[in-house]
Amino acid sequence: MYVLEINDIKKGFKDGEVLKGVSLNVGEGEVLSVIGPSGSGKSTLLRCATMLEDIDEGEIKYAGETFASVQHGQKNYINSKQLKKANSIFGLVFQNYNLFPHMNVLENIMDAPVRVQKKKKNEAREEALSLLEKMGLSGRENSYPYMLSGGQCQRVAIARALALKPKLLFFDEPTSALDPELTMEVLKVIKSLAKLDIAMVIVTHEMEFARNVSNRIIFMDEGVIVEEGSPEQVFNSRNTRMKNFLGRYIL
């Protein structure tokens, strides 16, 4: 069974159609990277998959269960109770961290397990401290986001997503706001997650990272999937659009 199935989804805004019929699936423990030029629909795809945007047409399933379906204008979305279940299946790490500034690091990580999953505070605290250790942030549990570097904030955001023990993690350009040195420390953490058998969908502009960490890569352009396959297949593609895109990167 796939952790995620997206079937022929379409999404448009005032400026036009952004997703023009995108289909993909993600297996348990699989790492899928999504690459492509700005405006190709990558981030919109993630926002639709995580219910932050409604789709105009198509279907989204998690673990075989339909969470969003729009057929011929007829919308069927999960209710708020089911959405809580969805949030225990997947987590989303934003490019700008989205940490609560009024909470310290420990409180940021404990918030959802205690408030959403009704976990006991002592248990949530122990798990949060363990996650901070894995992120290389032991001793920073009482720090506030403004006291941390961008790379540290992003690692806290990853720990917060992991605290709900999801089967799938989405990353939306997780290093775009970081300088090169901080980028490497975050990419190292994400790469280590691949060993934990957590499925991941990573929208990234880091080509070498995508090639090294992914089981599969999708190349999007103008709202459609142009190329899909193993890293070797995609990076050796003869597709002209793909070759022109990769030509901008030093590989």
PyMOL commands that set and color helices and strands:
alter all, ss='L'
color gray80, all
select helices_A, chain A and resi 42-49+80-89+105-115+121-134+145-147+150-162+180-196+207-213+231-235+240-246
alter helices_A, ss='H'
color red, helices_A
select strands_A, chain A and resi 4-13+16-26+31-35+57-62+65-71+74-77+90-93+168-172+199-203+216-221+224-229
alter strands_A, ss='S'
color yellow, strands_A
deselect
rebuild
show_as cartoon
